[in-house]
Amino acid sequence: MKCPFCGYEDTQVIDSRIIGKGFVVRRRRECPKCKKRFTTYERIESVIKVIKRDGTKENFDREKLKRGILRACEKTRLTPEDVERIVDGIELVCRAKGEIKSKEIGELVMNKLKRADKVAYVRFASVYKKFKDIEDFEREIKKLEQSKKLH
């Protein structure tokens, strides 16, 4: 691993830990040349295939999923760590299936956000369900209110 500070080619691992339900390895490294330390993360390369609405398939993109959820969670009470846990949970479900429809991923996100933060849920739903006007928002909020009364 190349040192991000001085560019030296041969850094040393001084600590390794498994995180994220065993799918991520966190490595603490030190450069023997400049003595600076940095952290790297190793993640299992995705073998998950996502079936798009038009039937084409593409590799699961964790960062794309995370960006979409982060966008919905801006200025809500959800922290980046909360988002990371949501993404981890969704990735775990996808990994178990091996191949999953993009629609199923969207439903998983909406279910997780509905439980975590209603504002983030409505924001995500507005993009996912392609809301066209204010009435779409009103309908979704009414559904939320009704489900709240049932629970």
Summary of the structure (lengths in Angstrom):
residues: 151
radius of gyration: 19.7
end to end distance: 51.4
largest distance: 62.8
contacts: 387
relative contact order: 0.11
helix: 48%
strand: 21%
